[in-house]
Amino acid sequence: MRSLPEWRIPVLEMESRATHRPDLGYLQGESRVAVEVELTSKSASRLRSIHYAYENQLAMDGLQSVVYVVDHPAVRRSITRSAQATGLAGQQFGVTDLSALQASVGEWARSEQSVMDAS
């Protein structure tokens, strides 16, 4: 799904144009949710460029929301600071810890196994 053109987000960086694709794209009905997995920090300027691009896509209804998955407090702070500076932070933006996501997936997998065992 990431290879589809609608997932290419135009990003302007210091006199150049590029595109960025989220690590994971999720379709919720007709709406698109971009999921970024950030395990290391990007440079502040690169992160701001990506956040401005996402903010633009959200404003144009190109995306429903952007979710970041992080595993380090410093990465969380960097992403949150950039999102606030670029206007991305709000209802359509979220950051979650990798450990919380892993726990949710584990619970889901156990419940699915219970359903399969009961069949």
C-alpha contacts under 8 A as a table, 3 or more apart, distances in Angstrom:
res1	aa1	res2	aa2	distance
1	M	4	L	5.62
1	M	7	W	7.99
1	M	25	G	6.89
2	R	5	P	8.00
2	R	7	W	5.91
2	R	21	R	6.88
2	R	22	P	7.48
2	R	23	D	7.85
2	R	24	L	6.97
2	R	25	G	6.28
3	S	7	W	7.11
4	L	7	W	5.87
4	L	8	R	7.54
5	P	8	R	5.44
6	E	9	I	7.62
7	W	21	R	5.82
7	W	22	P	7.33
7	W	25	G	7.45
8	R	19	T	5.75
8	R	20	H	5.68
8	R	21	R	5.13
9	I	19	T	5.22
9	I	20	H	5.06
9	I	21	R	6.10
9	I	53	A	6.53
9	I	54	Y	7.27
9	I	57	Q	7.59
10	P	17	R	7.20
10	P	18	A	6.01
10	P	19	T	4.43
10	P	20	H	6.46
10	P	53	A	6.29
11	V	17	R	5.97
11	V	18	A	5.15
11	V	19	T	5.18
11	V	20	H	6.51
11	V	49	S	6.03
11	V	50	I	6.06
11	V	52	Y	7.82
11	V	53	A	5.49
12	L	15	E	7.25
12	L	16	S	5.98
12	L	17	R	4.75
12	L	18	A	6.27
12	L	49	S	6.23
12	L	53	A	7.73
13	E	16	S	5.23
13	E	17	R	6.14
13	E	18	A	7.39
13	E	45	S	8.00
13	E	46	R	7.32
13	E	49	S	6.15
20	H	50	I	7.26
22	P	25	G	6.39
22	P	34	A	5.60
22	P	35	V	5.82
22	P	36	E	5.45
23	D	34	A	7.63
23	D	35	V	5.95
23	D	36	E	5.10
23	D	37	V	6.28
24	L	34	A	6.20
24	L	35	V	4.94
24	L	36	E	6.57
25	G	32	R	6.92
25	G	33	V	5.93
25	G	34	A	4.99
25	G	35	V	6.08
26	Y	32	R	5.82
26	Y	33	V	5.04
26	Y	34	A	6.48
26	Y	35	V	7.54
27	L	30	E	6.51
27	L	31	S	5.72
27	L	32	R	4.76
27	L	33	V	6.24
28	Q	31	S	5.11
28	Q	32	R	6.16
28	Q	33	V	7.18
31	S	63	L	6.46
31	S	64	Q	5.62
32	R	62	G	7.39
32	R	63	L	5.00
32	R	64	Q	5.48
32	R	65	S	7.18
33	V	63	L	6.05
33	V	64	Q	5.58
33	V	65	S	4.99
33	V	66	V	5.83
33	V	67	V	7.51
34	A	63	L	7.36
34	A	65	S	6.39
34	A	66	V	4.76
34	A	67	V	6.25
35	V	66	V	5.92
35	V	67	V	4.83
35	V	68	Y	5.80
35	V	69	V	7.39
36	E	66	V	7.59
36	E	67	V	6.20
36	E	68	Y	4.70
36	E	69	V	6.13
37	V	68	Y	5.82
37	V	69	V	4.71
37	V	70	V	6.21
38	E	41	S	6.96
38	E	68	Y	6.86
38	E	69	V	6.06
38	E	70	V	5.20
38	E	71	D	7.59
38	E	75	V	7.22
39	L	69	V	7.98
39	L	70	V	5.65
39	L	71	D	5.86
39	L	72	H	7.08
39	L	75	V	7.24
40	T	72	H	7.98
40	T	75	V	6.39
41	S	74	A	7.84
41	S	75	V	5.36
41	S	78	S	7.23
42	K	46	R	6.44
42	K	47	L	6.05
43	S	46	R	5.31
43	S	47	L	6.19
44	A	47	L	5.17
44	A	48	R	6.08
44	A	78	S	7.58
44	A	82	S	7.25
45	S	48	R	5.10
45	S	49	S	6.17
46	R	49	S	5.12
46	R	50	I	6.31
47	L	50	I	5.16
47	L	51	H	6.08
47	L	79	I	7.34
47	L	82	S	6.73
48	R	51	H	4.97
48	R	52	Y	6.01
48	R	82	S	5.72
48	R	83	A	7.45
48	R	85	A	7.98
48	R	86	T	6.61
49	S	52	Y	5.23
49	S	53	A	6.27
50	I	53	A	5.07
50	I	54	Y	6.19
51	H	54	Y	4.99
51	H	55	E	5.99
51	H	82	S	7.20
51	H	83	A	6.19
51	H	86	T	6.41
51	H	88	L	6.31
52	Y	55	E	5.02
52	Y	56	N	6.19
52	Y	86	T	5.83
52	Y	87	G	7.74
52	Y	88	L	7.20
53	A	56	N	5.12
53	A	57	Q	6.30
54	Y	57	Q	5.00
54	Y	58	L	6.11
54	Y	63	L	7.97
54	Y	66	V	7.58
54	Y	88	L	7.27
55	E	58	L	5.14
55	E	59	A	6.19
55	E	86	T	7.59
55	E	87	G	6.87
55	E	88	L	5.15
56	N	59	A	5.10
56	N	60	M	6.27
57	Q	60	M	5.14
57	Q	61	D	6.16
57	Q	62	G	4.77
57	Q	63	L	5.78
58	L	61	D	5.04
58	L	62	G	5.68
58	L	63	L	4.96
58	L	64	Q	6.30
58	L	65	S	6.95
58	L	92	Q	7.77
59	A	62	G	7.48
60	M	63	L	7.82
61	D	64	Q	6.68
63	L	66	V	7.69
64	Q	92	Q	6.60
65	S	92	Q	4.37
65	S	93	F	5.74
66	V	92	Q	6.22
66	V	93	F	4.93
66	V	94	G	6.50
67	V	93	F	5.78
67	V	94	G	4.74
67	V	95	V	5.68
67	V	96	T	7.50
68	Y	94	G	6.17
68	Y	95	V	4.59
68	Y	96	T	6.23
69	V	95	V	5.89
69	V	96	T	5.04
69	V	97	D	5.60
69	V	98	L	5.58
69	V	101	L	7.98
70	V	73	P	7.84
70	V	75	V	6.62
70	V	76	R	6.21
70	V	95	V	7.21
70	V	96	T	6.35
70	V	97	D	5.04
70	V	98	L	5.43
71	D	75	V	7.53
71	D	76	R	7.90
71	D	97	D	5.61
71	D	98	L	5.20
71	D	99	S	7.12
72	H	75	V	5.42
72	H	76	R	6.43
72	H	97	D	7.97
73	P	76	R	4.97
73	P	77	R	6.18
74	A	77	R	5.10
74	A	78	S	6.19
75	V	78	S	5.09
75	V	79	I	6.18
76	R	79	I	5.27
76	R	80	T	6.03
76	R	95	V	7.18
77	R	80	T	5.12
77	R	81	R	5.91
78	S	81	R	5.23
78	S	82	S	6.20
79	I	82	S	5.23
79	I	83	A	6.07
80	T	83	A	5.09
80	T	84	Q	6.15
80	T	89	A	7.35
80	T	95	V	7.80
81	R	84	Q	5.26
81	R	85	A	6.22
82	S	85	A	5.03
82	S	86	T	6.14
83	A	86	T	5.29
83	A	87	G	6.00
83	A	88	L	4.71
83	A	89	A	4.94
84	Q	87	G	5.29
84	Q	88	L	6.12
84	Q	89	A	5.11
85	A	88	L	7.73
86	T	89	A	7.82
87	G	90	G	7.90
88	L	92	Q	7.81
88	L	93	F	6.63
89	A	92	Q	7.26
89	A	93	F	5.43
89	A	94	G	7.56
90	G	93	F	5.45
90	G	94	G	7.74
91	Q	94	G	7.60
96	T	100	A	7.04
96	T	101	L	7.30
97	D	100	A	5.31
97	D	101	L	6.50
98	L	101	L	5.07
98	L	102	Q	6.08
99	S	102	Q	5.01
99	S	103	A	6.18
100	A	103	A	5.11
100	A	104	S	6.27
101	L	104	S	5.07
101	L	105	V	6.17
102	Q	105	V	5.13
102	Q	106	G	6.06
103	A	106	G	4.98
103	A	107	E	6.21
104	S	107	E	5.13
104	S	108	W	6.18
105	V	108	W	5.02
105	V	109	A	6.04
106	G	109	A	5.08
106	G	110	R	6.17
107	E	110	R	5.15
107	E	111	S	6.20
108	W	111	S	5.13
108	W	112	E	6.12
109	A	112	E	5.08
109	A	113	Q	6.13
110	R	113	Q	5.06
110	R	114	S	6.22
111	S	114	S	5.00
111	S	115	V	6.34
112	E	115	V	5.10
112	E	116	M	6.23
113	Q	116	M	4.97
113	Q	117	D	5.99
114	S	117	D	5.05
114	S	118	A	6.15
115	V	118	A	5.17
115	V	119	S	6.47
116	M	119	S	5.28
